[in-house]
């Protein structure tokens, strides 16, 4: 029995071809719920989602397609979003992450959905470099990257829309990794390149992590037990980039972890890479936004999600090893 008192619920999931949305859609389908996935490319999505998941063509930047997809939905998981990477047009972060999130909530409210779980990020919180973030310290200033600012604005917009008559619960994952649709960027690419001995250098700094399956469990728990208007950090532990890659290479039994770049070298590489990217219209090897995040090195206090939602987080070493085994089994390394 779910929080609405029914044995089965009809859910709309956005971002179902990404890691988080895909994991959420699969969990919902496995437990017998009706699942509709908002997708831009039905052929690609069909290969990534269980056969029982209904596909609704559309995009969060197209309000009319959202209204069609939302028809009959009892609940919504807004898992879409552009994560921290380089785009020639930085405005795309605002259009997709912020305005798109608002339009999801608007469509959900107008369709009569009971609750939305909105996927944000732990980047919206404040902490000094190397400090610890918690739900009590939401940043009251604009963060340093276009991605972070778009996620801050998204929270403002969805909470404002919630006041018009719909329950919204926010989950704030740290850096998500694990099996799922291949992204070819971020940790997916870093693990692959280290194992294939194609990584020229290790970026300085590190990150707080969370396994995608634990994020999915946190999403469903937030729908069932989360308090409307509240945030829940989903995270499991901090590691430097060198520590992460060393575990990945060890599990693979091959590869090489090159030296860590000095911060000054990394900054120069990011600046030069972005200058070139503006000319060739392809992402740099290391973006300035990614470097900013790595040097922040914030830890996360996820005790609230553990106590109120009942979510447990696996140790990152265990999760990385499992991810590398999955990469080997699926021919990605």
C-alpha positions in Angstrom: 0.0 0.0 0.0 1.4 3.4 -1.0 1.0 6.8 0.7 -2.1 7.5 -1.4 -3.7 4.4 0.0 -3.8 2.5 -3.3 -2.1 -0.7 -4.3 -0.9 0.8 -7.6 -0.2 4.3 -8.7 0.3 6.0 -12.1 3.6 7.9 -12.1 5.2 10.2 -14.6 9.0 10.1 -14.6 11.0 12.8 -16.3 14.7 12.1 -17.2 14.0 8.3 -17.5 16.9 7.9 -20.0 19.4 9.3 -17.4 20.9 7.3 -14.6 18.6 8.6 -11.8 15.3 8.6 -13.7 16.0 5.3 -15.3 16.6 3.7 -11.9 13.5 5.2 -10.5 11.3 4.1 -13.4 12.6 0.6 -13.1 11.9 0.4 -9.4 8.4 1.7 -9.9 7.7 -0.8 -12.7 9.2 -3.7 -10.7 6.8 -3.1 -7.9 3.8 -3.0 -10.2 3.0 0.7 -10.6 2.0 2.2 -13.9 4.9 4.2 -15.2 4.9 6.9 -17.9 8.3 8.2 -19.1 8.5 11.6 -20.7 11.1 11.1 -23.5 12.5 13.1 -26.4 13.6 10.0 -28.4 11.2 7.1 -28.1 13.5 4.6 -30.0 16.4 5.3 -27.7 14.2 5.2 -24.6 12.6 1.9 -25.6 15.9 0.2 -25.4 16.7 1.6 -22.0 13.4 1.0 -20.2 11.3 -2.0 -19.2 8.7 -3.0 -21.8 5.9 -2.1 -19.4 6.9 1.5 -19.2 4.7 3.8 -21.3 6.5 6.3 -23.4 5.2 9.8 -23.8 7.0 12.0 -26.4 7.8 15.4 -25.2 10.3 17.7 -23.4 10.2 19.7 -20.2 10.8 22.8 -22.3 7.5 22.1 -24.1 4.6 22.7 -21.6 2.0 21.3 -23.9 3.8 18.0 -24.2 4.1 17.9 -20.4 0.3 18.4 -20.0 -0.3 15.5 -22.4 2.1 13.2 -20.6 0.8 14.2 -17.2 -2.7 13.1 -17.9 -4.0 10.7 -15.2 -0.8 10.9 -13.2 -1.2 10.4 -9.4 2.5 11.2 -8.6 5.5 12.6 -10.4 9.3 12.0 -10.1 11.1 15.0 -11.7 14.5 13.4 -12.4 15.5 15.3 -15.5 18.3 17.8 -15.6 21.6 18.8 -17.2 24.4 17.9 -14.8 27.7 19.8 -14.4 29.3 19.9 -17.8 30.2 22.4 -20.5 27.7 23.8 -22.9 28.5 26.5 -25.5 25.2 28.2 -24.4 25.2 28.4 -20.6 21.6 29.6 -20.8 20.5 26.0 -21.4 21.0 25.2 -17.8 18.4 27.8 -16.8 15.9 26.8 -19.5 16.1 23.1 -18.7 17.0 22.8 -15.0 15.0 25.8 -13.7 12.2 26.7 -16.0 11.7 23.1 -17.1 11.3 22.1 -13.4 8.8 24.8 -12.8 6.8 23.7 -15.8 6.8 20.1 -14.5 5.2 21.2 -11.2 2.7 23.4 -13.0 1.6 20.5 -15.2 1.5 18.1 -12.2 -0.7 20.5 -10.3 -3.1 21.2 -13.2 -3.4 17.4 -13.8 -4.3 16.8 -10.1 -1.2 14.8 -9.2 -0.9 14.4 -5.4 2.8 14.8 -5.0 6.1 15.5 -6.9 9.5 14.4 -5.8 11.9 17.0 -7.4 15.6 16.0 -7.9 17.9 18.8 -7.0 21.5 18.6 -5.9 23.5 19.1 -2.7 25.3 21.9 -4.5 22.5 24.3 -3.4 23.8 24.2 0.2 26.5 26.3 1.7 29.7 25.0 3.2 33.3 26.3 3.2 35.8 24.4 1.1 36.2 21.0 2.8 33.2 21.6 5.1 30.0 19.7 5.6 26.6 20.5 4.1 23.3 19.9 5.7 19.7 20.8 5.0 20.0 23.6 7.6 22.4 25.6 5.4 20.8 26.4 2.1 23.1 28.9 0.3 21.5 32.4 0.3 23.8 33.7 -2.5 24.2 32.8 -6.1 26.7 29.9 -6.5 29.7 30.0 -8.8 28.6 28.1 -11.9 25.7 28.3 -14.3 24.7 24.7 -13.3 24.5 25.5 -9.6 22.6 28.7 -10.1 20.1 26.9 -12.3 19.5 24.3 -9.6 19.1 27.0 -7.0 16.6 28.8 -9.1 14.7 25.5 -9.8 14.2 25.0 -6.1 12.8 28.5 -5.7 10.4 28.0 -8.6 9.1 24.6 -7.6 8.6 25.6 -3.9 6.7 28.7 -5.1 4.5 26.6 -7.3 3.9 24.2 -4.5 2.2 27.0 -2.5 -0.4 27.0 -5.2 -1.7 23.6 -4.2 0.6 20.6 -4.7 3.0 18.7 -2.4 6.6 18.9 -3.4 9.5 17.1 -1.7 13.0 17.8 -2.7 15.9 15.3 -2.7 19.5 16.6 -3.0 21.9 13.9 -4.2 25.6 14.3 -4.3 27.6 13.0 -7.3 25.7 10.1 -8.7 27.5 7.0 -10.1 26.7 3.4 -10.8 25.1 1.2 -13.5 22.6 2.7 -15.9 22.4 4.6 -19.2 26.0 5.4 -20.3 26.7 9.1 -20.1 30.2 9.1 -21.5 31.2 12.0 -19.2 32.0 12.6 -15.5 32.8 9.5 -13.5 31.7 7.2 -16.4 34.5 8.6 -18.6 37.0 9.0 -15.8 36.8 5.3 -14.8 36.9 4.1 -18.4 39.9 6.3 -19.3 41.9 5.3 -16.3 41.2 1.6 -16.9 42.1 2.0 -20.6 45.3 4.0 -19.7 44.0 7.0 -21.6 43.8 9.5 -18.7 46.5 12.2 -19.0 46.3 13.4 -15.4 44.1 13.2 -12.3 42.2 16.4 -11.5 42.8 17.7 -8.0 40.1 17.6 -5.3 37.3 15.1 -4.8 33.6 14.7 -4.3 30.9 13.2 -2.1 29.2 10.3 -3.8 26.0 8.4 -3.9 25.2 5.1 -5.7 22.3 5.5 -8.2 20.3 2.6 -6.6 20.5 4.4 -3.3 19.3 7.6 -4.9 16.3 5.7 -6.4 15.5 4.2 -3.0 15.7 7.7 -1.6 13.3 9.0 -4.3 10.6 6.4 -3.5 11.0 6.9 0.2 10.6 10.7 -0.3 7.4 10.1 -2.1 6.1 7.8 0.7 7.5 9.5 3.8 9.0 12.9 3.0 7.6 16.1 4.4 6.2 18.5 1.8 8.4 21.5 1.2 11.5 19.8 2.8 14.8 18.8 1.5 16.7 15.5 2.0 20.4 15.0 1.2 21.3 11.7 -0.4 25.0 10.9 0.0 27.3 8.2 1.2 30.9 9.4 1.5 33.8 11.6 0.3 36.8 10.5 -1.8 39.5 12.3 -3.8 39.6 11.7 -7.5 42.8 9.7 -7.1 41.2 7.4 -4.5 38.2 6.8 -6.7 40.3 6.0 -9.8 42.7 3.8 -7.7 39.8 1.6 -6.6 38.4 1.4 -10.1 41.7 0.4 -11.6 42.3 -2.2 -8.8 38.9 -3.8 -9.4 39.5 -3.9 -13.1 42.9 -5.5 -12.7 44.4 -3.2 -15.3 44.9 0.5 -16.1 46.9 3.3 -14.6 46.3 6.2 -12.3 48.5 9.1 -13.4 49.8 11.8 -11.1 47.4 14.4 -9.7 47.6 17.8 -11.4 48.6 20.8 -9.4 45.7 23.2 -8.9 47.3 25.9 -11.0 47.8 23.5 -13.9 44.2 22.3 -13.6 42.9 25.8 -13.7 45.0 26.6 -16.8 43.9 23.4 -18.5 40.2 24.2 -17.8 40.5 27.8 -19.1 42.4 26.8 -22.2 40.1 23.8 -22.8 37.0 26.0 -22.6 38.5 28.5 -25.0 39.1 25.8 -27.5 35.7 24.3 -26.9 34.0 27.6 -27.8 35.7 27.3 -31.2 35.1 23.6 -31.9 31.7 23.4 -30.0 32.7 20.2 -28.1 33.1 19.9 -24.3 36.6 20.3 -22.8 38.4 17.5 -21.0 38.0 19.4 -17.8 35.5 22.2 -17.5 35.8 25.1 -15.2 32.6 24.2 -13.5 33.7 20.7 -12.9 37.0 21.9 -11.4 35.1 24.4 -9.1 33.1 21.5 -7.8 36.1 19.2 -7.3 38.0 21.9 -5.4 34.9 22.6 -3.1 35.5 19.1 -1.6 32.3 19.4 0.5 31.2 16.5 2.6 27.5 15.8 3.3 25.4 15.1 6.4 22.8 12.6 5.2 21.5 11.7 8.7 18.1 13.3 8.0 17.4 11.0 5.0 18.6 8.1 7.0 16.4 8.8 10.0 13.2 10.2 8.4 13.2 8.3 5.1 14.9 5.1 6.3 17.4 5.2 3.4 20.7 3.4 3.8 23.8 4.2 1.7 26.4 1.7 0.7 30.2 2.6 1.2 31.6 4.2 -1.9 34.4 1.6 -2.3 31.8 -1.2 -2.5 29.7 0.8 -5.0 32.7 1.7 -7.2 33.8 -2.0 -7.4 30.3 -3.1 -8.4 30.1 -0.4 -11.0 33.4 -1.5 -12.6 32.2 -5.1 -12.7 29.1 -3.9 -14.5 31.2 -1.9 -16.9 33.2 -5.0 -17.7 30.2 -7.2 -18.1 28.6 -4.7 -20.5 31.7 -4.1 -22.6 32.3 -0.5 -21.5 35.9 -0.9 -20.5 
